[in-house]
Amino acid sequence: MADRVPSLIASDVDGTLLDDRNRVSPATVDAVVSAARSGVDLVLATGRPPRWIAEVTDQLVVPDDLVEARPGGSLVRYAVCANGAIVYDVENDRILSAAELEVPRLRKLIEIVEDVLPDAGLAAERAGKSAHDSATRPFVASAGYEHAWLNPDHEVVDDVDLADEPAVKLLARAPQMRSEEMAELLIPAVGDLAAVTFSTSNGLIELAVPDTHKASGLQRLAQHVDLPMDRVVAFGDMPNDVEMLRWASHGAAMAHGHPDAIAAADEVAPTNNDDGVATVLRRYF
């Protein structure tokens, strides 16, 4: 796709679009604005849930000349969340689809994780109908769960209540281990019951419906809205980006990224702190 303008941009968020201060750099904002002026959308493809998307989209404000075309106020209209399990309409704050682990499968997975990783805390992410659906408890966790991020928002429940409703992903957290170690133990035990991935190496594993990943989420997005997927340029840095980087017409991994992401990509871009996304997009816009 060397000289062809992308039809769509798909980007991971943490460690890719955001720098290490959780900011979208001015250079990246300018590149996304230039793409929007050419009619090319940026879709966020992230492990984050919809309720954590506004932190990103609020930094990508529509310039005056595009207000009529982008009435929602943000340059981002859609996001693929929870590693592809949730397709989210950002503009209208609406969940378009959710790939959910049904209760029996969720209960079986909990049994497996408790057997293989007995010291891990467990949590479940749920979809709801919008980013802040008051009718849904979005993130429930066992008493032993230690949040991996700086903005914990989980509700502690009894272990039995973790699986009382379907979930888009089951999370296992063992701070004393590396995520790579956890995955090596879990993948053979889980088999085809779930997709297993991780977006950080600090002892966090995420399980979802089989064959659910960011690429499948983007494909499901295309079933709901008219976005061209024939020439996608994708950006990522961790194993949960691998399928998307391979599926895209052109995949760019961040230079600081996990070896699995770099191996799956067509090129290695500068780091998230060195405007890697902007550097690649400047070739096209």
Secondary structure, DSSP 8 states (H G I E B T S, - for coil): -TTS--SEEEE-IIIIIS-TTS---HHHHHHHHHHHHTT-EEEEE-SS-GGGSHHHHTTSB--GGGTTT-TTSBS--EEEEGGGTEEEETTTTEEEEE--B-HHHHHHHHHHHHHH-TT-EEEEE---SSTT-TTS--EEE-TT---SSSS---EE--GGGGGSS-BSEEEEE-TTS-HHHHHHHHHHHHGGG-EEE-S-SSSEEEEESTT-SHHHHHHHHHHHS----SSEEEEE-SGGGHHHHHHSSEEEEETTS-HHHHHH-SEEE--GGGTHHHHHHTTT-
